[in-house]
């Protein structure tokens, strides 16, 4: 799951192939989560900073679920993201 989120984050950043620090990888996974949950109204895209990194605002709280349900919730949104992107 982390690898998929990292790839989505890199795709959303649009920076191409480059080396990322551990902190940047965490930021990329956050970008991915915001991007896949955005269409369901959980996050809105605010724009990009001067370095080109996207920023989001959380619009509503995420559902409180156990770890298994949370992972399935995220998987469903990732699949919808890929469908929307035409993959």
Number of C-alpha atoms within 10 A of each C-alpha: 10 11 10 13 22 21 15 23 25 21 15 16 16 12 11 9 8 6 8 12 8 9 9 12 19 16 18 24 22 17 25 25 20 22 25 24 22 19 14 10 12 19 21 17 14 10 12 12 9 7 6 11 15 20 16 17 13 14 11 9 9 12 10 8 11 8 9 8 12 14 13 12 15 16 15 13 19 21 13 16 19 12 10 11 8 7 8
